[in-house]
Amino acid sequence: MSERQTNVNSLFLNEDSGNRSPADSRVQQLQKALRKRAGRAKKTLSDISRQDVLSFLKRNAFVLLTIFAVILGIIMGFTLRPYKFTYREIKYFSFPGELLMRMLQMLVLPLIVSSLVSGMAALDSTASGKMGMRAVVYYMTTTIIAVFVGIIMVMIIHPGKGSKVDLHREGKIEQVQAADAFMDLIRNMFPPNLVEACFKQYKTNYITRSILRPTSINLTTATEPSIIDNVTNAVRKLQELMMSEQIIPVAGSSNAVNALGLVVFSIAFGLVIGNMKQQGRALKEFFDSLNEAIMRLVAIIIWYAPIGILFLIAGKIVEMQDLSVMGGQLGMYTVTVIVGLLIHALVVLPLLYFVVTRKNPWVFIGGILQALITALGTSSSSATLPITFKCLEEINGVDKRVTRFVLPVGATINMDGTALYEALAAIFIAQVNNYDLNFGQIMTISITATAASIGAAGIPQAGLVTMVIVLTSVGLPTEDITLIIAVDWFLDRLRTTTNVLGDSLGAGIVEHLSRHELHTDVTEVGNSVIEENEKPYQLICQEHENQKHVDSETIM
């Protein structure tokens, strides 16, 4: 009897377990996983010792100090604003920050040349060609996506709704012809003097010249003309001879490093050294050593970076004349740019990295945090380049042959943040002027912004210069750029940070896609070294040469 009861109970239990819904089992699994993870986290926390905390702080000292410097700089800047410093006092206050900019810019030139030459020389022509193609495809893809993110944001939020009468104007804009700007870009790719390219860029200037209109005056007159006819003809001829003014482009220059020309030369020079094999070995070793020496200098300067960033940010906040310009229409424009940059930097770029590499992008971004904060403080992707190199190679472990090619080229031509900003700002200016853009004009803005961002040098506020080209392409008033200059100092820092993030993630993506070529290249180099050492005919030749020298000495 008891046996039968037991069987009945077991049957009911099995039936109950069979009737349980799948949702209940999933909830139980989730609870079990959470309990397991909580237990593991508790165990990890209990295992953390004082030594572990100290080692974490030591490992991340640079990043923590830089973050602390940014926060302290913002607090200090707003605290000192009520004291109404004069311009001279602000310059004195910002001096430590200026020193950091000068130190970083001092290293940019030798770093670009040495890293590109050594990086190109370390790869064979096939591997470097494939890597270059992947980098260019990545640059173009992210820039086009950034432009469309900017256009979509400005169309949805519509920050230019209203009148431009109440907007604050600031500064002056230099007129630039789109054709001349693109020709200057190509001219700068091939500098006639490499030494001059270290401190000067070619730039078309414009002069106004008075020109006589060509006219033909017929002195023969009709028989016995009337006096009135003579006077009328004379006045008409004088009007035709009046001077006409024309704007003529002339050759000029601007005081800035011609990074594009140096990049093109360094790539070509590095490829030639790589193809020279043994003959080019001395030059390759020289540039390798130069690159290593520069990186060691960066390791010294990096300790000063937090102090410099603190004073750069505090000085800029103190220098702001009127914070009220950040409100209203310009405030909505600022919010639109920030939202667009955040979507591109925190959604598009990490998603692209994950899709290509199948790795966690946030771990990679955590490794370059100091470079991003430095970009935020210095507002220059070129000045941040030394820090970016250090973060990618030492923390993220990216192959040096990849960083030496991708980073200098990226800092020169890959400007995601600038492209997004220019497209967004152009449509904002059209909205402010109540100018309805059709689909063709929006496409023109997107193409022009993509092309103009390539020509934007990696220096502070270079985007404002190329902005003229974008506005001219669709017939918008270029003088309205003065409406957005008041907030450009702040937005420039954010788009520079986006540019640096794009370059860094690009290096990770290119390394992942080029891993087979890089591995093959290392194997081939190893085999060629072994073959070089094991060549018997070289030893025979050397022996014969030595024998000849001995015989000649004996004869003498």
C-alpha positions as CSV (number, residue, x, y, z in Angstrom):
1,M,0.0,0.0,0.0
2,S,2.7,2.5,1.0
3,E,4.6,1.5,-2.2
4,R,1.5,2.3,-4.3
5,Q,1.1,5.7,-2.6
6,T,4.7,6.6,-3.2
7,N,4.3,5.9,-6.9
8,V,1.2,8.0,-7.1
9,N,3.0,10.9,-5.4
10,S,5.9,10.6,-7.7
11,L,3.5,10.7,-10.7
12,F,1.9,13.9,-9.4
13,L,5.3,15.5,-8.9
14,N,6.4,14.6,-12.4
15,E,3.1,16.0,-13.7
16,D,3.7,19.3,-11.8
17,S,7.2,19.7,-13.1
18,G,6.0,19.0,-16.6
19,N,3.3,21.7,-16.3
20,R,5.9,24.4,-15.3
21,S,6.0,27.1,-17.9
22,P,9.3,27.8,-19.8
23,A,9.2,31.4,-18.5
24,D,9.4,30.1,-14.9
25,S,12.4,28.0,-15.8
26,R,14.1,31.0,-17.5
27,V,13.5,33.2,-14.5
28,Q,15.0,30.5,-12.2
29,Q,18.1,30.3,-14.5
30,L,18.5,34.0,-14.5
31,Q,18.2,34.2,-10.7
32,K,20.7,31.4,-10.4
33,A,23.2,33.2,-12.8
34,L,22.7,36.4,-10.8
35,R,23.4,34.7,-7.5
36,K,26.4,33.0,-9.0
37,R,27.8,36.3,-10.3
38,A,27.0,38.1,-7.0
39,G,28.9,35.4,-5.1
40,R,31.8,35.7,-7.5
41,A,31.9,39.5,-7.1
42,K,31.7,39.2,-3.3
43,K,34.6,36.8,-3.3
44,T,36.6,39.1,-5.6
45,L,36.0,42.1,-3.3
46,S,36.9,40.1,-0.3
47,D,40.2,39.0,-2.0
48,I,41.2,42.6,-2.8
49,S,44.1,43.6,-0.7
50,R,45.8,47.0,0.0
51,Q,48.6,45.9,-2.4
52,D,46.0,45.3,-5.2
53,V,44.6,48.8,-4.7
54,L,48.1,50.4,-4.8
55,S,49.0,48.5,-7.9
56,F,45.7,49.6,-9.7
57,L,46.4,53.2,-8.8
58,K,50.0,52.9,-10.0
59,R,48.9,51.3,-13.3
60,N,46.3,54.0,-13.9
61,A,48.0,57.0,-12.3
62,F,48.2,59.0,-15.6
63,V,44.5,58.5,-16.5
64,L,43.3,59.3,-12.9
65,L,45.5,62.4,-12.7
66,T,44.3,63.6,-16.1
67,I,40.6,63.2,-15.2
68,F,41.3,64.9,-11.8
69,A,43.0,67.8,-13.7
70,V,40.0,68.2,-16.1
71,I,37.5,68.4,-13.1
72,L,39.8,70.7,-11.1
73,G,40.3,72.9,-14.2
74,I,36.6,73.4,-14.7
75,I,36.0,74.2,-11.0
76,M,39.0,76.6,-10.9
77,G,37.9,78.3,-14.2
78,F,34.3,79.0,-12.9
79,T,35.7,80.1,-9.5
80,L,38.0,82.7,-11.0
81,R,35.5,84.1,-13.5
82,P,34.0,86.7,-11.1
83,Y,37.5,88.3,-10.6
84,K,37.3,89.7,-14.2
85,F,41.0,89.1,-15.2
86,T,42.5,91.3,-17.9
87,Y,43.7,89.7,-21.2
88,R,47.3,90.0,-20.0
89,E,46.5,88.3,-16.7
90,I,44.7,85.5,-18.5
91,K,47.7,84.9,-20.7
92,Y,49.9,84.7,-17.7
93,F,47.5,82.3,-16.0
94,S,47.3,80.0,-19.1
95,F,51.1,79.9,-19.4
96,P,51.6,76.3,-18.0
97,G,49.0,75.1,-20.5
98,E,50.7,76.9,-23.4
99,L,54.0,75.1,-22.4
100,L,52.2,71.7,-22.7
101,M,51.0,72.6,-26.2
102,R,54.5,73.7,-27.2
103,M,56.1,70.5,-25.8
104,L,53.6,68.2,-27.7
105,Q,53.8,70.2,-30.9
106,M,57.6,70.0,-30.7
107,L,57.4,66.2,-30.9
108,V,54.7,66.0,-33.6
109,L,57.0,66.7,-36.6
110,P,59.8,64.1,-35.8
111,L,57.1,61.6,-34.6
112,I,55.1,61.8,-37.9
113,V,58.2,61.4,-40.1
114,S,60.0,58.7,-38.0
115,S,56.8,56.6,-37.4
116,L,55.7,56.6,-41.0
117,V,59.1,55.9,-42.5
118,S,59.8,53.1,-40.0
119,G,56.3,51.7,-40.3
120,M,56.4,51.6,-44.1
121,A,59.9,50.2,-44.2
122,A,58.9,47.4,-41.9
123,L,56.3,46.1,-44.4
124,D,56.6,44.8,-47.9
125,S,54.7,46.7,-50.7
126,T,51.8,44.2,-50.8
127,A,51.1,44.3,-47.1
128,S,51.4,48.1,-46.9
129,G,49.1,48.4,-50.0
130,K,46.4,46.3,-48.4
131,M,46.8,48.0,-45.1
132,G,46.6,51.4,-46.7
133,M,43.5,50.4,-48.7
134,R,41.7,49.2,-45.5
135,A,42.6,52.4,-43.7
136,V,41.3,54.6,-46.5
137,V,38.1,52.6,-46.7
138,Y,37.6,52.9,-43.0
139,Y,38.3,56.7,-43.1
140,M,35.8,57.3,-45.9
141,T,33.1,55.0,-44.3
142,T,33.3,56.7,-40.9
143,T,33.5,60.2,-42.3
144,I,30.4,59.6,-44.6
145,I,28.5,58.1,-41.6
146,A,29.4,61.1,-39.4
147,V,28.2,63.6,-42.1
148,F,24.8,61.8,-42.3
149,V,24.5,61.6,-38.5
150,G,25.0,65.4,-38.4
151,I,22.5,66.0,-41.1
152,I,19.8,63.8,-39.5
153,M,20.4,65.4,-36.1
154,V,20.0,69.0,-37.4
155,M,16.9,68.0,-39.4
156,I,15.2,66.4,-36.4
157,I,16.1,68.9,-33.6
158,H,15.9,72.0,-36.0
159,P,18.0,74.3,-33.8
160,G,17.9,77.2,-36.4
161,K,14.2,77.9,-35.9
162,G,13.7,81.6,-35.3
163,S,15.6,84.7,-36.4
164,K,19.3,85.4,-36.6
165,V,18.8,89.0,-35.4
166,D,19.2,88.1,-31.7
167,L,22.3,85.9,-32.3
168,H,25.7,87.1,-31.2
169,R,28.3,87.7,-33.9
170,E,32.0,87.3,-33.1
171,G,35.3,87.5,-35.2
172,K,35.9,87.8,-38.9
173,I,35.8,85.2,-41.7
174,E,38.3,85.1,-44.5
175,Q,36.8,84.4,-47.9
176,V,38.0,81.2,-49.6
177,Q,37.2,79.9,-53.1
178,A,36.4,76.2,-53.1
179,A,38.4,75.5,-56.2
180,D,41.5,77.3,-54.8
181,A,41.1,75.5,-51.5
182,F,41.2,72.0,-53.1
183,M,44.1,73.0,-55.4
184,D,46.0,74.2,-52.3
185,L,45.3,70.7,-50.7
186,I,46.9,69.0,-53.7
187,R,49.8,71.5,-53.8
188,N,50.5,70.9,-50.1
189,M,50.8,67.2,-50.9
190,F,54.0,67.9,-52.9
191,P,56.0,70.6,-51.0
192,P,58.8,72.0,-53.1
193,N,61.0,72.4,-50.0
194,L,60.9,69.8,-47.2
195,V,62.5,72.2,-44.7
196,E,59.9,74.9,-45.4
197,A,57.2,72.3,-45.1
198,C,58.1,71.9,-41.4
199,F,56.8,75.3,-40.6
200,K,54.8,76.6,-43.7
201,Q,51.8,75.6,-45.7
202,Y,50.9,76.9,-49.2
203,K,47.8,79.0,-49.1
204,T,46.2,81.1,-51.9
205,N,45.8,84.7,-51.0
206,Y,43.6,87.3,-52.8
207,I,44.4,90.8,-53.9
208,T,42.2,93.4,-55.6
209,R,43.7,94.8,-58.8
210,S,42.3,97.6,-60.9
211,I,42.2,96.7,-64.6
212,L,41.4,98.9,-67.6
213,R,38.6,97.7,-69.8
214,P,39.8,97.3,-73.4
215,T,37.9,99.7,-75.7
216,S,38.4,100.9,-79.2
217,I,38.0,104.6,-79.8
218,N,37.4,105.7,-83.3
219,L,38.8,109.2,-83.8
220,T,37.3,109.7,-87.2
221,T,34.1,111.8,-87.0
222,A,31.4,112.6,-89.3
223,T,31.5,115.8,-91.3
224,E,30.5,118.8,-89.3
225,P,29.2,116.9,-86.1
226,S,27.2,118.9,-83.7
227,I,28.8,119.9,-80.4
228,I,26.2,118.0,-78.4
229,D,27.0,114.8,-80.2
230,N,30.7,115.3,-79.5
231,V,30.2,115.8,-75.8
232,T,27.8,112.8,-75.5
233,N,30.3,110.5,-77.3
234,A,33.2,111.8,-75.1
235,V,31.2,111.0,-71.9
236,R,30.3,107.6,-73.1
237,K,33.9,106.7,-74.0
238,L,35.1,107.9,-70.6
239,Q,32.6,105.7,-68.9
240,E,33.8,102.7,-70.9
241,L,37.4,103.5,-69.9
242,M,36.6,103.5,-66.2
243,M,38.7,101.2,-64.1
244,S,37.2,97.8,-63.1
245,E,38.3,95.9,-60.0
246,Q,39.0,92.2,-60.1
247,I,40.0,89.8,-57.2
248,I,43.1,87.8,-58.3
249,P,44.5,84.7,-56.5
250,V,48.2,84.9,-55.7
251,A,50.6,82.5,-54.1
252,G,50.9,82.8,-50.3
253,S,51.6,80.8,-47.2
254,S,50.5,80.3,-43.6
255,N,52.5,79.5,-40.5
256,A,51.6,75.9,-39.8
257,V,53.3,72.5,-40.3
258,N,52.5,71.1,-43.8
259,A,51.5,67.7,-42.3
260,L,50.0,66.4,-45.5
261,G,53.1,67.0,-47.5
262,L,55.3,65.4,-44.8
263,V,53.0,62.4,-44.6
264,V,53.1,61.8,-48.4
265,F,56.9,62.1,-48.5
266,S,57.4,59.9,-45.5
267,I,55.1,57.1,-46.9
268,A,57.0,57.2,-50.3
269,F,60.4,57.3,-48.6
270,G,59.5,54.5,-46.2
271,L,58.3,52.3,-49.1
272,V,61.5,52.9,-51.0
273,I,63.7,52.1,-48.0
274,G,61.7,48.8,-47.5
275,N,62.3,47.8,-51.1
276,M,66.0,48.5,-50.8
277,K,66.3,45.5,-48.3
278,Q,69.9,45.3,-47.0
279,Q,71.0,48.6,-48.6
280,G,68.3,50.5,-46.7
281,R,68.9,48.8,-43.4
282,A,71.0,51.6,-41.9
283,L,68.3,54.2,-42.7
284,K,65.5,51.9,-41.3
285,E,67.5,51.4,-38.1
286,F,68.0,55.2,-37.8
287,F,64.3,56.0,-38.1
288,D,63.4,53.1,-35.7
289,S,65.8,54.6,-33.2
290,L,64.5,58.1,-33.7
291,N,60.9,56.9,-33.2
292,E,61.9,55.1,-30.0
293,A,63.8,58.2,-28.7
294,I,60.7,60.4,-29.4
295,M,58.4,57.9,-27.5
296,R,60.8,58.0,-24.5
297,L,60.5,61.8,-24.5
298,V,56.7,61.4,-24.6
299,A,57.0,59.2,-21.5
300,I,58.7,62.1,-19.7
301,I,56.3,64.8,-20.9
302,I,53.3,62.8,-20.1
303,W,53.8,63.5,-16.4
304,Y,53.4,67.2,-17.0
305,A,50.2,66.7,-19.1
306,P,47.7,66.9,-16.2
307,I,49.1,70.3,-15.0
308,G,49.0,71.6,-18.6
309,I,45.5,70.4,-19.2
310,L,44.3,71.9,-15.9
311,F,45.5,75.4,-16.9
312,L,44.4,75.1,-20.5
313,I,40.8,74.4,-19.5
314,A,40.7,76.8,-16.6
315,G,42.2,79.6,-18.8
316,K,39.7,79.1,-21.5
317,I,36.7,79.2,-19.1
318,V,38.1,82.4,-17.5
319,E,38.7,83.9,-21.0
320,M,35.0,83.5,-22.0
321,Q,33.4,86.9,-22.1
322,D,29.7,86.1,-21.9
323,L,28.2,82.8,-20.9
324,S,24.7,83.9,-21.8
325,V,25.6,83.4,-25.6
326,M,25.5,79.6,-24.8
327,G,21.7,79.9,-24.2
328,G,18.8,80.3,-26.6
329,Q,19.2,79.4,-30.3
330,L,23.0,78.9,-30.0
331,G,22.3,76.7,-27.0
332,M,20.1,74.4,-29.1
333,Y,22.8,74.4,-31.8
334,T,25.4,73.3,-29.1
335,V,23.1,70.6,-27.9
336,T,22.5,69.3,-31.4
337,V,26.3,69.1,-32.1
338,I,26.9,67.4,-28.8
339,V,24.2,64.8,-29.4
340,G,25.5,64.1,-32.9
341,L,29.1,63.7,-31.7
342,L,28.0,61.4,-28.8
343,I,25.9,59.2,-31.2
344,H,28.9,58.9,-33.5
345,A,31.5,58.4,-30.8
346,L,29.6,56.1,-28.4
347,V,27.3,54.2,-30.8
348,V,28.6,54.2,-34.4
349,L,32.4,53.8,-33.9
350,P,32.2,51.1,-31.1
351,L,29.5,49.2,-33.0
352,L,31.7,49.2,-36.1
353,Y,34.7,48.0,-34.1
354,F,32.6,45.2,-32.5
355,V,31.2,44.1,-35.9
356,V,34.6,43.9,-37.5
357,T,36.7,42.5,-34.6
358,R,34.1,40.7,-32.4
359,K,35.9,42.2,-29.4
360,N,34.6,44.5,-26.6
361,P,35.1,48.1,-27.8
362,W,34.8,49.5,-24.3
363,V,38.0,47.7,-23.1
364,F,39.8,49.2,-26.1
365,I,38.4,52.7,-25.4
366,G,39.4,52.4,-21.7
367,G,43.0,51.9,-22.8
368,I,43.0,55.2,-24.8
369,L,41.2,57.3,-22.1
370,Q,44.2,59.5,-21.4
371,A,44.6,60.3,-25.1
372,L,40.9,61.3,-25.3
373,I,41.2,63.5,-22.2
374,T,44.4,65.1,-23.7
375,A,42.5,65.8,-26.9
376,L,39.7,67.4,-24.9
377,G,42.2,69.6,-23.1
378,T,44.5,70.6,-26.1
379,S,41.8,70.7,-28.8
380,S,44.4,69.4,-31.3
381,S,44.6,65.9,-32.7
382,S,48.1,66.4,-33.9
383,A,49.3,67.6,-30.5
384,T,47.6,64.5,-29.0
385,L,49.4,62.2,-31.4
386,P,52.3,61.3,-29.0
387,I,49.9,60.3,-26.2
388,T,47.8,58.3,-28.6
389,F,50.9,56.3,-29.8
390,K,51.8,55.5,-26.2
391,C,48.3,54.4,-25.2
392,L,47.7,52.2,-28.2
393,E,51.1,50.5,-28.3
394,E,51.8,50.1,-24.5
395,I,48.2,49.7,-23.1
396,N,46.2,48.2,-25.9
397,G,49.1,46.3,-27.5
398,V,48.4,47.3,-31.1
399,D,51.1,46.3,-33.5
400,K,53.7,49.1,-34.0
401,R,53.7,48.6,-37.8
402,V,50.0,49.5,-37.8
403,T,50.0,52.5,-35.4
404,R,53.0,54.0,-37.2
405,F,51.0,54.1,-40.4
406,V,47.4,54.5,-39.4
407,L,47.8,57.2,-36.6
408,P,49.8,59.9,-38.5
409,V,47.7,59.5,-41.6
410,G,44.5,59.5,-39.5
411,A,45.5,62.6,-37.6
412,T,46.0,64.4,-40.9
413,I,43.0,63.3,-43.1
414,N,40.5,61.4,-40.8
415,M,38.3,64.1,-39.3
416,D,34.9,62.4,-38.4
417,G,34.0,65.1,-35.8
418,T,34.9,67.9,-38.1
419,A,32.9,66.5,-41.0
420,L,29.8,66.0,-38.8
421,Y,30.2,69.5,-37.4
422,E,30.6,71.2,-40.8
423,A,27.5,69.5,-42.3
424,L,25.4,70.3,-39.2
425,A,26.6,73.9,-39.0
426,A,25.9,74.6,-42.7
427,I,22.3,73.4,-42.4
428,F,21.9,75.4,-39.1
429,I,23.0,78.5,-40.9
430,A,20.5,77.7,-43.7
431,Q,17.7,77.3,-41.1
432,V,18.6,80.6,-39.4
433,N,18.3,82.4,-42.8
434,N,14.9,80.6,-43.5
435,Y,16.5,79.0,-46.5
436,D,14.9,75.7,-47.5
437,L,17.5,73.2,-48.8
438,N,16.4,70.7,-51.4
439,F,17.7,67.1,-51.6
440,G,20.4,68.0,-54.1
441,Q,21.8,70.8,-51.9
442,I,21.8,68.5,-48.9
443,M,23.8,65.9,-50.9
444,T,26.2,68.7,-52.0
445,I,26.7,69.7,-48.4
446,S,27.4,66.1,-47.4
447,I,30.0,65.6,-50.3
448,T,31.6,69.0,-49.7
449,A,31.8,68.4,-45.9
450,T,33.4,65.0,-46.4
451,A,36.0,66.4,-48.8
452,A,36.7,69.6,-46.8
453,S,37.3,67.7,-43.6
454,I,40.2,65.9,-45.3
455,G,41.8,69.3,-45.9
456,A,41.2,70.4,-42.3
457,A,44.6,70.4,-40.6
458,G,44.9,68.9,-37.1
459,I,45.1,72.3,-35.4
460,P,42.7,74.1,-33.2
461,Q,39.6,75.5,-35.0
462,A,40.7,74.6,-38.5
463,G,37.2,73.5,-39.2
464,L,36.0,77.2,-39.3
465,V,38.3,77.8,-42.4
466,T,37.0,74.8,-44.3
467,M,33.5,75.7,-43.3
468,V,33.6,78.6,-45.8
469,I,34.0,76.0,-48.6
470,V,30.9,74.1,-47.5
471,L,28.7,77.3,-47.3
472,T,29.9,78.5,-50.7
473,S,29.0,75.3,-52.4
474,V,25.3,75.9,-51.7
475,G,25.3,79.7,-51.9
476,L,24.9,80.4,-48.1
477,P,26.3,83.6,-46.6
478,T,29.8,82.9,-45.4
479,E,29.7,85.9,-43.0
480,D,27.1,84.0,-40.9
481,I,29.9,81.7,-39.6
482,T,30.5,84.5,-37.1
483,L,27.2,83.4,-35.4
484,I,28.7,80.2,-34.2
485,I,32.3,81.3,-33.3
486,A,31.2,82.1,-29.8
487,V,30.7,78.4,-28.9
488,D,33.3,77.0,-31.3
489,W,36.1,76.8,-28.7
490,F,34.0,74.3,-26.7
491,L,32.7,72.3,-29.6
492,D,36.1,72.1,-31.2
493,R,37.4,70.2,-28.1
494,L,34.5,67.6,-28.4
495,R,35.0,67.1,-32.2
496,T,38.8,66.7,-31.7
497,T,38.1,64.0,-29.1
498,T,35.8,62.3,-31.6
499,N,38.6,62.5,-34.2
500,V,41.2,60.9,-31.9
501,L,38.7,58.1,-31.0
502,G,38.0,57.4,-34.6
503,D,41.8,57.2,-35.4
504,S,42.4,54.9,-32.5
505,L,39.6,52.5,-33.2
506,G,40.7,52.6,-36.8
507,A,44.1,51.3,-35.8
508,G,42.5,48.4,-33.9
509,I,40.2,47.5,-36.9
510,V,43.1,47.7,-39.5
511,E,45.3,45.6,-37.2
512,H,42.6,42.9,-37.0
513,L,42.0,42.9,-40.7
514,S,45.7,42.8,-41.5
515,R,46.7,40.2,-39.0
516,H,47.4,37.5,-41.6
517,E,49.7,39.9,-43.6
518,L,51.5,41.0,-40.5
519,H,52.1,37.4,-39.4
520,T,53.3,36.4,-42.8
521,D,55.6,39.5,-43.0
522,V,57.2,38.5,-39.6
523,T,57.7,34.9,-40.8
524,E,59.2,36.1,-44.1
525,V,61.6,38.5,-42.3
526,G,62.7,35.7,-40.0
527,N,63.3,33.3,-42.9
528,S,65.2,35.9,-44.9
529,V,67.5,36.5,-41.9
530,I,68.1,32.8,-41.5
531,E,68.8,32.4,-45.2
532,E,71.1,35.4,-45.2
533,N,73.2,33.8,-42.4
534,E,73.2,30.4,-44.1
535,K,74.2,31.4,-47.6
536,P,77.4,29.4,-48.3
537,Y,78.3,31.3,-51.5
538,Q,78.8,34.5,-49.5
539,L,81.3,32.9,-47.2
540,I,83.2,31.4,-50.3
541,C,83.3,34.8,-52.0
542,Q,84.6,36.4,-48.8
543,E,87.3,33.7,-48.5
544,H,88.4,34.3,-52.1
545,E,88.4,38.0,-51.5
546,N,90.5,37.6,-48.4
547,Q,92.9,35.3,-50.3
548,K,93.3,37.9,-53.1
549,H,94.1,40.6,-50.5
550,V,96.7,38.4,-48.9
551,D,98.3,37.5,-52.3
552,S,98.4,41.2,-53.3
553,E,100.1,42.1,-50.0
554,T,102.7,39.3,-50.5
555,I,103.5,40.5,-54.0
556,M,103.9,44.0,-52.8
